[in-house]
Amino acid sequence: MMINVYHKKLDNVWYAAALEHDKVFATSFALTESEALKCLLRELPNNLCFQITEDPNLLAEKLLATLNSIFMGKDTSWNFKLEMAHLPNYSRMVLGLLKKVPVGYVTTYGTLAKATKGGPRAVGRVMATNPFAPLIPCHRVVMSDFSLGGYSGGLDIKQRILKREDRGYKEPRMINVDDSVLAIYPVGFLWKD
């Protein structure tokens, strides 16, 4: 198996994606080309061969454009096939649940932990190693007091993305998940005094 790594600068941000046929193994973004590639390669399974490909195919172009749209705070729907078989079960569960948090909302480490029957620190570890940023929106996970918490891309970047995603929603919502629920909160909760 050979994974193709594509990268491109859009709107002054570098995006990178690792694909094998129609499967997405990892995505990343950064303000520099080298950092975007470094973040992406860090998330690839160690036993897989990869090559950096200069000319993106149609799927790669669509994926890179989608990453840019998410970063710019746009409402985006996608149906890319994410390859998660190499991830631990708990990571797959947390990331699968996080995919359901829509633009304009955030959730907390503790709320995700409760919905996945884990601990907030375990959720934090999953967020820190999310191989699909920003496709799976780890920037939408905050502390229980609605402070930003951490973010590998930097808190200023997390805040900028979330400000662009703010849709003015006022009320929290609940998302049903299997035998549990996940509380989500309007992004505006982060800006309250």
C-alpha positions, 0 to 999 in steps of 0.5 A: 500500500502506498499513501499519497500525501498532497498539500496546498496553500489556500488563503494563506494556510497550508493544508495537507492530506494523506490518501490511499485510493478513496480512504483518508488516513490523515489531514492537517493544517498549519501556517507553514508548509513544513509544519502542515507536512510534519503534523500530517506525517506524525499521524500516519501509521508507522508501518505504511509507505508514503510519497509526497505527490505534487499534482492532487487528484480530484478527491485530494483537491476536494478534500483540501478545499473542504479543509479550507472551508472548515478553517474559514468557518463555513458550513460544510458537509462531506462524506470522505471515507476516514481510515480509522482501523489503526486507531484505538477503539476509544479514539474511534469512539470519541472522534466518531462522536465529535464528528456530530458536533455541528458548526456553531456549537462546542462541547466540553472534554467532560461532556465527551468523556461522559458520553463515551464513558471515559475521562476528560484527560483521555478525551484530551489525549484523543484531541491532541492526536486527532489525525483528521484536524480540522475535518473532525473538529477538535477545535470545538472541544473546550473546558467545562468553564467555556475557556478554550483549553488546549489546541495543537494549532495554538489557542489564537487559531482555535479562537479565530476558527470558533469566532468564524463558526459562531452562528449566533445560536442561543440555546444548548442542544442534546445529540442522541448517541447510542445509549447516551446523549452529548450536550452541545453549546452555542459558540457564543458561550465562549464570549460571555463575561 
